[in-house]
């Protein structure tokens, strides 16, 4: 059985389109994606990752014109039960997480691994 494991740099952040609580318009901005990587295993030149997080910030306005700001953190954790390094699961191609505002993290990888 083959799988595509995510390595450093393989998780992308996509800002949502739903306004923060109390706002009727505005924009979300993605911060830096922070990845937690294995220091024991590489595939296609990159260390494989277990999880990733990203802080998204919102800037907009309420219906009355008042400024609204907000923050949401999205955490992506591995769910595959068979792929583990050092006892921790690995992120796979297609793993994703999102919040109620539509902010999302997604692992996109073509790093092949073979399972015994």
N, C-alpha and C positions, 0 to 999 in steps of 0.2 A: 504494500500500500504506500502511495506517495502522498506527500503533503507539501504545501508551500508555506514556509515559516517566515514571519516578518523579522527583518533585521533593522538595525539603527537607520533612521531616515525613511522608513517605509510607512509611517503613520502620518496621515494628512488630517488637517483640521479644516472644517467647513463651517463658516458662520451661519446661524439661523436667520429666519425672516420674521418670526413672531416677536412682537415688541415685548420688552420687559414689563412686569407687573406695574400697572398705573400709567403706562405710556400708550399712545395710539400710533406713534410713528417714531422711527429712529433706526439706527444700524448697530449690528453686533460686529466686533472686531476680535479675531483670534489672536491670542498671545502665542508664546513659544510652546511647542509640543515637547514635554519632558518625558523621555523614555527611560524605563528601568531595564537595563540590558544584562544578559549573562556575561560573565567574563571568562566562561569556560568553553563556549561553542560559537563557531562562526559558520556562516553559509554564504557562498559567493562574496567573500571578503568583508562581511559585516557581522558584528555580534548580534545574536538573536535576542529578541526582547520579550519580556514577561508582561509589561503593562505600560501604559502611557496616560498622561493627563495633560489638560490644556485649560487655561483660564480664558474665558471669553468676557469681554467688557461691552456694555451697552451704553449708548449715548442717544438720547431722543427727547421728545416732549410729550407732556400730558395733553388731554383735550383742551385744557384751559391755557395752554402755552407754557406752563412751568417746565423747567428742565427736569429730566428723569435720567438717572444713571443706575447701572446695575452690573452685577458680576455673576457668572455661573461657571462652575468647574465641571468639566466632563472627564470621567475616568474610564479608560478602556482596559479591561482585564481579560486575560486568556481564559478560555473555557474548554479547550481541548483536553481530554483526559489522558490521551496516550503520549502526547509530546511533552516531555519534561526535561529540564536541565537543572541539576542541583535540587531536585524535588519540586521545582516550580514549573507550572505550565507555560507554554510558549504561545505567543500570538500567532495566528494563522492568517493567510490571505483571506480577506472578506470579513474578518472580525470587525464589529463596529459597535459604537455606543453613542447615544444622543440624550439631550435633555428636553424638557417640555417646550423650549423655545426653538428647537430645531438645530441647535449647535451640535456638531457631530465630530467624532473621531473615527477614522477607518484605516485599517491595515490593508495596504495594497502591495503584494509581493509576488515575485516569480522565483524565489529562492527554493529550489527543490530539496526535500529531505526524503529519505527512505526509511520506512518503519520495518522492523524485523517481523 
